[in-house]
Amino acid sequence: MKKCWVLIAVGLFLSGCQQNVKSSGTAYEEIEVMARSERSVTIRFAEFGRARAESYAADFCAAEGRTASFDGFEKKFGMSDIGTWRCD
């Protein structure tokens, strides 16, 4: 019986350790880069992930020696938004 509880505890522990490979953070902060070029980046972001998406876009454009400016929403994708940032 004790062995059964140990196996259940290990299974719950391991399932709680899984993380989203697209970004680190909670599911509400998740971001995923959909497309990128030297002039723009398109990111899908969850409900509270806009700040992370803006930060990613700013870092991405800064690496190109440019400044990120929000170009607008492409569309609503379920509970997530898809936005594009231009590198000016």
C-alpha positions in Angstrom: 0.0 0.0 0.0 2.8 2.4 0.9 4.5 1.7 -2.5 1.2 2.7 -4.3 1.2 6.0 -2.5 4.8 6.6 -3.3 4.1 6.0 -7.0 1.1 8.3 -6.9 3.1 11.1 -5.2 6.0 10.7 -7.7 3.5 10.8 -10.6 1.9 14.0 -9.3 5.3 15.6 -8.7 6.5 14.9 -12.2 3.3 16.1 -13.8 3.6 19.4 -11.9 7.1 19.9 -13.2 6.1 20.2 -16.9 6.5 23.6 -18.4 5.4 25.2 -21.6 8.4 25.1 -24.0 7.1 28.3 -25.8 7.8 30.5 -22.8 8.3 30.3 -19.1 5.6 31.6 -16.8 2.0 30.7 -16.1 -0.4 29.8 -18.8 -1.9 33.3 -18.5 1.5 34.8 -19.3 2.4 32.5 -22.2 3.8 33.9 -25.4 4.7 32.2 -28.7 6.6 33.8 -31.6 4.5 33.1 -34.7 6.8 34.8 -37.3 9.8 37.1 -37.4 11.9 38.9 -39.9 14.5 41.7 -39.6 11.6 44.3 -39.8 8.9 42.8 -37.6 7.9 40.1 -35.1 4.4 38.5 -34.7 3.6 37.1 -31.3 0.7 35.1 -29.9 0.1 36.1 -26.3 -2.2 35.0 -23.6 -4.5 37.1 -21.5 -1.8 38.6 -19.2 1.1 38.0 -21.5 1.1 41.3 -23.4 3.8 42.8 -21.2 6.0 39.8 -21.9 5.3 40.0 -25.6 6.2 43.7 -25.7 9.4 43.0 -23.8 10.3 40.2 -26.2 9.6 42.5 -29.2 11.7 45.3 -27.7 14.6 42.9 -27.1 14.2 41.4 -30.6 14.2 44.8 -32.3 17.1 46.1 -30.1 19.2 43.2 -31.3 18.7 44.5 -34.8 19.5 48.1 -33.6 15.9 49.2 -34.0 13.0 50.3 -31.8 9.8 48.2 -31.5 6.5 49.8 -32.3 3.1 48.0 -32.0 1.6 47.6 -35.4 -1.8 46.2 -34.2 -3.6 43.0 -33.7 -3.8 40.4 -36.4 -6.8 38.6 -34.9 -8.2 37.1 -31.8 -7.1 33.4 -31.4 -9.3 31.8 -28.8 -8.3 33.2 -25.5 -5.1 34.6 -27.0 -4.3 37.6 -29.1 -1.9 37.8 -32.0 -0.1 41.1 -32.4 2.7 42.4 -34.6 5.5 44.8 -33.7 7.5 46.6 -36.3 11.2 47.3 -35.9 11.7 50.9 -36.9 
